Amino acid sequence: MKKILFVAAMTGMLVACNGGSNNEVSNAESDSLRNVINQKEGEIEEFMDAFNEIQEGFDRINEAQGRVNLLKGNSERGKSAEDIRENMDFIQKTLLENQQKISELQKKLNASSSNYAKLQETLKKMTEQLEEKTAEIEALRTQLAEKDVVIEELGNTVNELKDENEQVRQQKEETEEIARVQDVQLNTAWYVYGTSRELKDHGILKKGEVLQGTYDKSYFTKIDIRNVSVIPLQSKSAELLTTHPTGSYTLLKDSNGKYTLRITDASKFWSVSKYLVVKVK
């Protein structure tokens, strides 16, 4: 760390204060002179400490500034951005402290009875250094502000992408649901078997013909055509009243002579109608 070293020209100061040989100075005057010298030495030491503190502040600012310059290239990362903010806060705080110390030191130098020309010159240089550093930090702050805009825009872009992904996900779910519903609809069929009287009573049969589009669905059994290929008809007589392609099914009798409908080609069987009406006795 830099230290400001001053050489106090105490010899000249002593000669000026003595004004002659020691033999011509009384003991009282000698004591007074010694007090003046001690006072000046204490004052100079105080000024020296203040200058060193200010310079140390500038050194810390430079170090923090260097860290920010290294970090700003990766400021889109949350941790780097946080480190940059912490360093910038430290720089701002230390600049303010240096400004206050320089102002206080200037007041003390102005109020001193001694003419510290060298100290005034050094303080002037430190004031200029403070102004230059303040300008540098403001320029850096502007760069970071532009970087923050990029970060904010990136954040907005990420949010927009998230929104878009959410919309895509919802659309996908809706599409899948529609496909599922359509799939269920495509593979759903209804069947009913009953006597001529039962079918008529439920508005399914009239004058020996199956009515179109006026089925009482509550009387039908709903099935998934992918899972149901065998329908026991519980009757020794069975006649399909709805249209189903030949070769897509068979009517088989069990050991009791009762018919069972076996669908051998589901796609073909249900291609004409999704309703199966079988008249039994």
Legacy VTK file of the C-alpha trace (Angstrom):
# vtk DataFile Version 3.0
C-alpha trace
ASCII
DATASET POLYDATA
POINTS 281 float
0.000 0.000 0.000
1.233 3.403 -0.919
2.377 5.709 1.798
2.810 9.419 1.498
6.166 10.399 2.861
6.861 13.961 3.719
10.182 15.535 4.688
9.596 18.261 7.159
12.161 21.002 6.786
12.402 21.454 10.488
15.931 22.889 10.356
14.843 26.034 8.570
11.863 26.347 10.870
14.100 26.089 13.946
16.526 28.697 12.659
13.694 31.076 11.922
12.303 30.588 15.387
15.717 30.911 17.163
16.797 34.146 15.518
20.298 33.829 17.075
22.584 31.773 19.232
21.399 29.694 22.145
23.402 31.935 24.462
21.087 34.835 23.617
17.891 32.896 24.280
16.596 32.604 27.741
15.482 29.310 29.208
11.826 30.427 28.956
12.177 31.231 25.303
13.882 27.875 24.762
10.999 26.059 26.382
8.548 28.053 24.332
10.428 27.184 21.169
10.441 23.514 22.114
6.669 23.603 22.633
6.206 25.205 19.250
8.343 22.541 17.614
6.483 19.738 19.384
3.180 21.294 18.355
4.304 21.529 14.757
5.550 17.955 14.808
2.217 16.729 16.224
0.291 18.745 13.651
2.411 17.419 10.801
2.028 13.846 12.085
-1.749 14.318 12.190
-1.723 15.633 8.630
0.493 12.722 7.568
-1.951 10.191 9.056
-4.851 11.884 7.268
-3.005 11.850 3.930
-2.146 8.170 4.377
-5.776 7.294 5.166
-6.957 9.122 2.046
-4.378 7.367 -0.131
-5.314 3.992 1.352
-8.922 4.806 0.471
-7.904 5.440 -3.145
-5.964 2.166 -3.167
-9.038 0.241 -1.989
-11.176 2.009 -4.587
-8.725 0.999 -7.329
-8.804 -2.618 -6.152
-12.610 -2.679 -6.073
-12.735 -0.980 -9.470
-10.457 -3.692 -10.847
-12.755 -6.394 -9.473
-15.774 -4.761 -11.095
-14.030 -4.593 -14.464
-13.262 -8.306 -14.212
-16.788 -9.198 -13.129
-18.788 -7.040 -15.529
-18.071 -9.405 -18.411
-20.061 -12.064 -16.559
-22.634 -9.800 -14.956
-25.527 -11.736 -16.500
-24.878 -14.295 -13.810
-26.771 -13.575 -10.623
-23.759 -14.024 -8.317
-21.466 -11.814 -10.456
-24.106 -9.083 -10.625
-24.441 -9.237 -6.855
-20.654 -8.976 -6.414
-20.578 -5.977 -8.759
-23.283 -4.208 -6.758
-21.400 -4.866 -3.520
-18.128 -3.518 -4.963
-19.851 -0.454 -6.425
-21.492 0.251 -3.084
-18.064 -0.016 -1.423
-16.509 2.325 -4.003
-19.263 4.888 -3.557
-18.946 4.730 0.216
-15.146 5.033 0.144
-15.270 7.932 -2.337
-17.608 9.762 -0.002
-15.320 9.063 2.958
-12.296 10.376 1.019
-14.229 13.453 0.003
-15.099 14.145 3.626
-11.496 13.565 4.784
-10.092 15.872 2.103
-12.611 18.540 3.040
-11.748 18.246 6.743
-8.008 18.294 6.026
-8.390 21.387 3.851
-10.172 23.169 6.678
-7.395 22.254 9.119
-4.668 23.410 6.763
-6.492 26.685 6.161
-6.936 27.196 9.883
-3.286 26.409 10.700
-1.036 29.314 11.593
1.760 27.696 9.626
2.175 27.914 5.912
2.278 24.297 4.763
2.817 24.938 1.068
3.906 21.378 0.300
0.940 19.918 2.146
-1.414 22.291 0.326
0.094 21.190 -2.973
-0.309 17.514 -2.075
-3.886 18.064 -0.951
-4.634 19.829 -4.239
-3.353 16.773 -6.128
-5.518 14.515 -3.984
-8.534 16.683 -4.710
-7.838 16.341 -8.419
-7.421 12.588 -7.940
-10.805 12.475 -6.218
-12.437 14.327 -9.110
-10.802 12.031 -11.680
-11.783 8.915 -9.758
-15.329 10.167 -9.356
-15.536 10.687 -13.135
-14.150 7.177 -13.727
-16.698 5.630 -11.378
-19.530 7.555 -13.015
-18.362 6.259 -16.408
-18.213 2.738 -14.971
-21.674 3.189 -13.486
-22.962 4.178 -16.927
-21.425 1.061 -18.440
-23.004 -1.067 -15.741
-26.341 0.665 -16.247
-26.169 -0.349 -19.898
-25.184 -3.829 -18.773
-28.071 -3.859 -16.336
-30.398 -3.065 -19.236
-28.986 -6.085 -21.029
-29.500 -8.160 -17.898
-33.039 -6.851 -17.539
-33.750 -7.477 -21.199
-32.295 -10.943 -20.837
-34.526 -11.474 -17.828
-37.520 -10.294 -19.850
-36.493 -12.578 -22.690
-36.243 -15.499 -20.295
-39.663 -14.639 -18.885
-41.076 -14.362 -22.376
-39.568 -17.723 -23.241
-41.042 -19.153 -20.059
-44.433 -17.709 -21.000
-44.105 -19.068 -24.506
-43.070 -22.458 -23.157
-46.023 -22.387 -20.788
-48.337 -21.544 -23.673
-46.791 -24.314 -25.752
-47.201 -26.691 -22.832
-50.838 -25.700 -22.391
-51.458 -25.987 -26.111
-49.774 -29.387 -26.091
-51.943 -30.502 -23.184
-55.040 -29.162 -24.918
-54.041 -30.884 -28.145
-53.356 -34.107 -26.288
-56.702 -33.820 -24.509
-58.480 -33.184 -27.785
-56.656 -36.132 -29.322
-57.546 -38.263 -26.320
-61.202 -37.262 -26.537
-61.218 -37.842 -30.253
-59.500 -41.169 -29.749
-62.104 -42.149 -27.191
-64.874 -41.003 -29.514
-63.383 -42.859 -32.451
-63.151 -46.024 -30.405
-66.490 -45.755 -28.632
-69.490 -47.747 -29.784
-72.861 -48.677 -28.381
-74.696 -51.948 -28.630
-78.055 -53.236 -27.563
-79.910 -56.459 -27.953
-83.492 -57.094 -27.130
-86.753 -58.470 -28.345
-88.777 -56.676 -30.985
-91.113 -55.358 -28.272
-88.207 -54.108 -26.096
-86.579 -52.340 -29.013
-89.850 -50.687 -30.012
-90.564 -49.609 -26.453
-87.230 -47.799 -26.349
-87.793 -46.057 -29.666
-85.159 -48.074 -31.451
-87.329 -50.137 -33.755
-90.375 -49.119 -35.731
-92.148 -51.188 -38.349
-89.240 -53.618 -38.390
-86.641 -50.973 -39.119
-84.091 -49.344 -36.870
-84.812 -45.647 -36.433
-81.946 -43.377 -37.448
-80.570 -40.797 -35.008
-83.257 -41.220 -32.356
-81.620 -43.882 -30.232
-82.262 -43.953 -26.527
-78.593 -44.154 -25.506
-79.446 -44.962 -21.918
-80.657 -48.318 -23.125
-77.431 -49.055 -24.956
-74.202 -50.428 -23.512
-71.192 -48.268 -24.183
-67.964 -50.059 -25.098
-64.422 -49.422 -26.249
-64.166 -51.257 -29.563
-60.457 -51.913 -28.946
-61.244 -53.928 -25.841
-64.542 -55.596 -26.640
-64.662 -58.228 -29.337
-67.099 -60.699 -27.835
-70.728 -59.885 -26.966
-72.875 -62.665 -25.451
-76.440 -62.266 -26.764
-78.115 -64.673 -24.315
-80.503 -65.940 -26.964
-80.966 -68.889 -29.346
-82.064 -66.438 -32.022
-80.081 -63.371 -33.100
-80.386 -60.981 -36.031
-78.237 -57.890 -36.615
-80.551 -54.991 -37.542
-77.756 -52.446 -38.113
-75.370 -52.618 -41.031
-71.980 -54.224 -40.441
-69.759 -55.516 -43.251
-69.764 -59.219 -43.919
-66.572 -60.942 -42.896
-65.971 -58.641 -39.938
-67.896 -60.802 -37.452
-69.314 -64.238 -36.750
-72.305 -65.472 -34.785
-71.430 -68.532 -32.781
-73.555 -70.768 -30.572
-72.337 -71.925 -27.237
-73.011 -75.327 -25.683
-76.488 -74.166 -24.678
-77.326 -73.081 -28.170
-77.189 -69.385 -27.333
-75.549 -66.948 -29.668
-72.422 -64.962 -29.079
-71.296 -62.217 -31.420
-67.575 -62.335 -32.082
-66.095 -59.310 -33.849
-63.097 -60.425 -35.911
-62.262 -57.086 -37.542
-63.211 -54.195 -35.285
-62.262 -51.395 -37.697
-64.266 -52.918 -40.488
-67.170 -53.965 -38.280
-67.748 -50.484 -36.876
-66.887 -48.578 -40.072
-70.511 -48.146 -41.169
-72.138 -47.488 -37.807
-71.008 -47.179 -34.231
-74.342 -48.544 -33.099
-75.089 -52.239 -32.981
-78.694 -53.352 -32.680
-79.424 -57.033 -32.406
-82.942 -58.440 -32.266
-83.241 -61.542 -30.162
-86.095 -63.760 -29.070
LINES 1 282
281 0 1 2 3 4 5 6 7 8 9 10 11 12 13 14 15 16 17 18 19 20 21 22 23 24 25 26 27 28 29 30 31 32 33 34 35 36 37 38 39 40 41 42 43 44 45 46 47 48 49 50 51 52 53 54 55 56 57 58 59 60 61 62 63 64 65 66 67 68 69 70 71 72 73 74 75 76 77 78 79 80 81 82 83 84 85 86 87 88 89 90 91 92 93 94 95 96 97 98 99 100 101 102 103 104 105 106 107 108 109 110 111 112 113 114 115 116 117 118 119 120 121 122 123 124 125 126 127 128 129 130 131 132 133 134 135 136 137 138 139 140 141 142 143 144 145 146 147 148 149 150 151 152 153 154 155 156 157 158 159 160 161 162 163 164 165 166 167 168 169 170 171 172 173 174 175 176 177 178 179 180 181 182 183 184 185 186 187 188 189 190 191 192 193 194 195 196 197 198 199 200 201 202 203 204 205 206 207 208 209 210 211 212 213 214 215 216 217 218 219 220 221 222 223 224 225 226 227 228 229 230 231 232 233 234 235 236 237 238 239 240 241 242 243 244 245 246 247 248 249 250 251 252 253 254 255 256 257 258 259 260 261 262 263 264 265 266 267 268 269 270 271 272 273 274 275 276 277 278 279 280
